[in-house]
């Protein structure tokens, strides 16, 4: 009949519209789970032992040295669904889904590698260690040559003390052996320079030196997928401990976080609660962090972990020296 629609056809159209709307809603939901809206969210903490392959092996029977731990956080890009949930039903609680990355500082883009952080930390460590004796020449078959010194070596300590060519010559003149801590092409080696005939001994044992800061590049660090600037403090401390004689950690596990600023300052980062929790779980005794933000980590630290605020790498080294650390860098 004219003017009367087919009820079956109308119902079919309504069903089709509902199907289309349902499909659109499902598509929007799926897209919201993957659509980044800017910013990152911290979903957990990780403490990773920082091992430098260039570290000399300890002698049998000596106490096992401690270690430095990178305090990092798991970071995920924030999606539209997470933003909506956090600002509505989530009441500030964030969902944790999507690919995560380990980031030592949530303020640094993931595209940047950790290399700039390591380079900055190496420069800071070199300043803290101070001038070394760089080998500029070695006479063949000399005492220095037999000890294994090579051109370009940086003598960091002599018998566990800051290097001085007069100390070396004094040992040679009196027949005393000089134990040299040497940095060479990314590795640390210990050499014994022993006086030997003919007498009198040649200056420097037949080697020529120039006093200056270490010019060799930093050793390679294996940090996996960790990225970000707040690894700077722990890298600098580990480099200093590697170069110098002794154990700056005082045979403890020292966790640290903090970005390095000009002159070796330790600047604030993010994710302290997750980092200190992870450090405690890994067995850390000390958690070092930027002084201005110390109140953000203390509530999450158990009694077994001491939270220490520092303003610079120099201050961190001094604290370790005063609290069990034994290192040539602790000398006045």
C-alpha positions in Angstrom: 0.0 0.0 0.0 1.3 3.4 -0.9 2.7 5.5 2.0 3.2 2.5 4.2 6.9 1.3 4.7 7.9 -2.3 4.9 8.4 -3.1 8.6 11.0 -5.7 7.8 13.1 -3.3 5.7 13.0 -0.7 8.4 14.2 -3.1 11.0 17.0 -4.2 8.7 18.1 -0.6 8.2 18.1 0.0 12.0 20.2 -3.2 12.5 22.7 -2.0 9.8 23.0 1.4 11.5 23.6 -0.2 14.9 26.2 -2.5 13.4 28.0 0.5 11.8 27.9 2.4 15.0 29.2 -0.6 17.0 32.0 -1.0 14.5 32.9 2.7 14.7 32.9 2.5 18.5 35.1 -0.6 18.5 37.5 1.0 16.1 37.7 4.2 18.2 38.3 2.0 21.3 41.1 0.1 19.6 42.6 3.3 18.2 42.5 4.9 21.7 44.6 2.0 23.1 47.4 2.8 20.7 47.0 6.5 19.9 49.7 8.5 21.7 48.6 11.8 23.1 52.0 13.1 24.4 53.8 12.4 27.6 55.0 9.2 29.2 53.8 7.2 32.2 56.0 5.4 34.7 54.8 1.8 35.4 57.6 0.3 37.4 61.2 0.5 38.5 64.3 -1.5 37.7 67.7 -1.6 39.3 70.5 -3.0 37.1 74.0 -3.8 38.2 76.5 -1.6 36.3 79.5 -3.8 35.4 82.6 -2.3 33.7 84.5 -5.0 31.9 87.7 -2.9 32.3 87.7 -3.4 36.1 90.8 -5.3 37.3 90.1 -8.6 39.0 90.4 -8.7 42.7 93.1 -10.9 44.2 92.2 -14.2 45.9 91.1 -13.8 49.4 90.4 -10.1 49.2 86.9 -8.8 50.0 84.5 -8.7 47.1 84.0 -5.1 45.9 80.6 -3.6 45.9 78.8 -2.3 42.8 76.8 0.6 41.5 73.2 0.1 40.4 71.5 2.0 37.7 68.1 3.0 39.1 65.8 3.1 36.0 62.0 3.1 35.4 59.8 1.3 33.0 58.2 3.9 30.8 55.3 3.6 28.3 54.0 6.2 25.9 50.7 7.6 27.2 47.7 6.7 24.9 44.3 8.4 24.6 42.6 5.6 26.5 45.1 6.0 29.4 44.6 9.8 29.5 40.8 9.5 29.5 40.9 6.8 32.2 43.3 8.8 34.4 41.1 11.9 34.2 37.8 10.2 34.7 37.1 6.8 36.3 40.7 6.2 37.0 41.0 9.1 39.5 44.7 9.4 38.8 45.4 5.7 38.5 47.0 4.8 35.2 46.5 1.7 33.2 49.7 -0.1 32.2 49.6 -1.6 28.7 51.6 -1.2 25.5 55.4 -1.6 24.9 57.6 -0.5 27.7 61.2 0.7 27.7 63.7 1.1 30.5 64.5 4.8 30.9 66.9 6.3 33.4 65.2 9.7 33.0 61.6 10.1 31.9 62.5 13.6 30.7 64.8 12.4 27.9 63.4 11.3 24.5 63.8 7.6 23.8 65.3 8.4 20.4 68.5 9.6 22.0 70.9 6.9 23.0 72.6 6.8 26.4 76.0 7.7 24.8 75.7 11.5 25.4 75.0 10.7 29.1 78.1 8.4 29.3 80.3 11.0 27.6 79.2 13.7 30.0 79.7 11.3 32.9 83.2 10.4 31.7 84.2 14.1 31.4 82.9 14.6 35.0 84.8 11.6 36.3 88.0 12.7 34.6 87.8 16.1 36.3 87.2 14.5 39.7 90.1 12.1 39.3 92.4 15.0 38.4 95.6 15.1 36.4 97.4 12.0 35.4 100.9 11.2 34.0 100.4 10.5 30.3 103.2 8.5 28.7 104.7 10.3 25.7 107.7 8.1 25.0 109.2 4.8 26.2 112.9 3.8 25.6 113.3 0.2 24.2 114.5 -2.3 26.8 114.2 0.2 29.6 112.6 -0.5 33.0 109.4 1.2 31.8 109.4 -0.9 28.7 109.9 -4.2 30.6 107.0 -3.1 32.9 104.7 -2.9 29.9 104.2 0.9 29.7 103.1 2.1 26.3 102.9 5.5 24.7 99.4 7.0 25.4 99.0 5.2 28.7 97.6 7.4 31.5 99.1 6.6 34.9 96.3 7.4 37.3 98.0 6.3 40.6 101.4 5.2 41.9 101.2 2.8 44.8 97.6 3.9 45.4 98.5 7.6 45.6 98.0 10.5 43.1 100.7 10.2 40.5 103.9 12.3 40.6 107.0 11.8 38.6 109.2 12.7 41.7 107.6 9.8 43.6 108.3 7.5 40.7 112.0 8.6 40.5 112.3 8.4 44.3 111.2 4.7 44.2 113.6 4.0 41.4 116.5 5.5 43.2 115.8 3.5 46.4 115.0 0.2 44.7 111.3 0.3 45.5 108.7 -1.2 43.2 106.0 1.2 41.9 102.6 -0.3 41.3 101.0 1.8 38.5 97.3 2.0 37.9 97.1 2.7 34.1 94.1 3.6 31.9 94.7 2.4 28.4 92.3 2.5 25.4 89.2 1.8 27.5 90.7 -0.6 29.9 92.4 -0.4 33.3 95.6 -2.4 34.0 98.0 -2.5 36.9 101.7 -2.7 36.1 104.7 -3.1 38.4 107.7 -0.9 37.5 110.7 -2.5 39.2 114.2 -0.9 39.3 116.9 -3.0 37.5 120.5 -2.5 36.3 122.1 -0.5 35.0 122.4 2.1 37.7 121.7 4.9 38.2 118.2 4.6 37.0 117.0 6.6 34.0 114.4 9.3 34.8 111.0 7.8 34.7 112.5 4.4 34.3 113.1 5.3 30.6 109.7 6.8 30.0 108.7 10.4 29.4 105.5 11.8 30.9 103.3 14.9 30.6 101.0 15.9 33.4 97.4 16.5 32.2 93.9 15.3 32.4 93.0 11.9 30.8 92.5 12.5 27.1 91.6 8.9 26.1 87.9 8.1 25.3 85.5 6.5 27.8 85.3 2.8 28.2 82.3 1.1 26.5 79.3 0.5 28.7 76.9 -2.3 28.2 73.5 -1.0 29.4 71.1 -2.8 27.1 68.0 -0.8 26.5 68.4 1.7 29.2 68.4 5.2 28.0 68.1 8.7 29.4 70.0 11.4 31.2 69.5 10.4 34.9 72.1 7.6 34.6 74.7 10.4 34.6 75.4 10.3 38.3 75.8 6.5 38.6 78.0 6.4 35.4 80.3 9.1 36.8 80.7 7.3 40.1 81.3 4.0 38.4 84.0 5.5 36.2 85.7 7.1 39.1 85.7 3.8 41.0 87.1 2.0 38.0 90.0 4.4 37.5 91.1 4.7 41.1 92.6 2.2 43.5 90.3 0.8 46.2 86.5 0.4 46.5 84.6 3.6 46.5 81.4 1.7 47.3 82.7 0.4 50.6 81.7 -3.2 49.6 78.1 -2.2 49.2 75.5 -1.9 46.5 75.0 1.8 45.7 72.0 2.7 43.6 71.9 6.2 42.1 69.9 8.5 39.9 70.4 12.0 38.7 71.1 14.0 35.6 74.5 15.8 35.3 74.6 19.5 34.8 77.4 22.0 34.2 80.4 21.4 36.5 79.2 18.0 37.6 76.0 19.2 39.4 73.3 16.6 40.0 70.0 17.8 38.7 66.4 16.5 39.4 64.8 13.7 37.3 61.5 11.8 37.7 60.2 8.4 39.0 61.9 8.4 42.4 59.3 6.2 44.0 59.6 3.4 41.4 63.4 3.7 41.4 64.0 3.6 45.1 61.6 0.6 45.4 63.5 -1.2 42.7 66.8 -0.4 44.4 65.6 -1.8 47.7 64.4 -5.0 45.9 67.8 -5.4 44.3 69.5 -5.2 47.7 70.9 -1.7 47.6 72.2 -0.2 50.8 72.3 3.4 49.6 70.2 5.3 47.2 71.8 8.6 46.0 69.7 11.2 44.3 69.4 15.0 43.7 69.2 16.8 47.0 66.2 19.1 46.1 63.9 16.1 45.6 64.9 13.9 48.5 61.5 14.1 50.1 60.0 12.4 47.0 61.9 9.2 47.6 62.2 8.8 51.4 58.6 7.6 52.0 59.3 4.6 49.7 62.7 3.6 51.1 62.7 0.7 53.7 64.9 1.0 56.8 67.6 -1.0 55.0 68.1 1.7 52.3 69.7 5.0 53.2 68.5 7.8 50.9 71.3 10.3 50.4 70.8 13.7 48.6 73.7 15.2 46.8 74.1 18.4 44.8 77.2 17.3 42.8 79.3 14.4 41.9 82.1 15.8 44.1 79.7 15.8 47.1 78.6 12.2 46.3 82.3 11.1 46.2 83.0 12.8 49.5 80.0 11.2 51.1 81.1 7.7 50.0 84.6 8.4 51.3 83.3 9.4 54.7 81.0 6.4 54.9 83.1 3.4 54.3 84.5 4.0 50.8 88.2 3.4 50.5 89.7 4.8 47.4 92.7 6.9 46.2 90.2 9.6 45.2 89.5 10.0 48.9 92.9 11.6 49.5 92.8 15.3 50.5 
